[in-house]
Amino acid sequence: MTPYWRQHQSEQTSRQSSDHTQTMGEGQGVGEGSGRADSTCIGWGILWFLLLIVAFWVAGFCCFFYIVLNMFAACAEGLNPACEFFLKGLQLTGFCAQHMIKGTPIGEAFK
């Protein structure tokens, strides 16, 4: 008796061989850009990486206060703006990483 995973694997290889195979680089992509980064894009990416390192420590600081204040925000509605502020601090790492990958200038990121 053949194990399930072997049967499944042989089914996949037979399906792949019957499908039209494409080599790398072929196909109809939906991405933007030429695939090449210019020097300004790389420079902004490096700057965003440095900001990401700082944002990591800021997010760690905000995490503690967000957790503590969020427990008490259920009782005191006045703490909700503070919780939202610390949540933005937590999301700072994702913000920096997203713009680092894109190579966004700092002025355009905060528009």
N, C-alpha and C positions, 0 to 999 in steps of 0.2 A: 504494500500500500504506500503510495507516494504522499509525503506530508503536504499539508495545505499550502504552505508558503512556496514549495517547489512548483505546485500546480499553478499557483497565481503568478509566479515568476515566469514560467514557460508561456502562459497566456499573454503576458505583457510583451515578451520578446517577439512572439508571433504577430501581435498587433502592431508593434513598432516596425517590423520588417515589411509589413504590408502597407503602412502609411507612407506618404511622401516624406522623405527625409530631407532636412535642410541642413546646410552647413552653417557654421557660425558666421554671423554677419548678414545672412540672408533673412528675408522676411520683411514685414511691414511694421516697423516700430512706430510708436506714438510719442516718443520722447522729444524733448526740445534741445536745440543747440547743435553744434557741430561735433561734439565729442571731444573737443580740444579746449583746454583751459588757458586763458591768457595770463600774463604775469600779475595783473591787478586782481583777478579772481583768486589766484593762489595766495597773494598777499592778504586779501581779506579773509581767506580761509584760515591762514595762520593766526591772524589777529583774533578771529572768533574762537580758535582753539585755546589761545591764552585766556580769553574771557571765560571759556568753558571750564578751565581749571579753577578760576576764581568762583564761578557760579556753582561749582560742586560744593565748595565750602559754605557758600551762602545758603544753598539748598539744605545742607545738613543742619545749619543753624535754624532755618525756618521750619524744618520738619519737626523738631522738638516742640517749638512753641505752637505750631499748628495742631499737633495732636493734643496738647494740654488744653489749649483754648477751645478746641472743637468739642471737647467733653462738656465744658461749661456753657457753650453757646446754646445748648438746648434749653438751659434755664434762663440765661440772660441774653436777650436778643441784641443788646448793645455790643456784644462781642463778635457779631457776624462780620462787620467791616474789617476787624483785625484778622479774623480767620481768612477772609478773602485776600487780604494783603500777604499773609504768610503762604497761602496757596500759590499766589503769583511767584513768590520766591522759590517755591518747590518746582514750579514749571519753568524756571529760568534755564535750567540745564537743557531741557528739550528745545527751548527757543534758540539758545546758542548753537546747539548741535545742528538744528535745521538750517540756520543761516551759514554755518561753517560749511556744510555740504554744498549749498548753493553758491557760496562765495559772495554773499550779499554785502554791499557797502553798509556801514553802520547807519548812515543817514537815511538810507532807504528802508532799513529794517524797522525803524521806529515811526514810520509814517502812519 
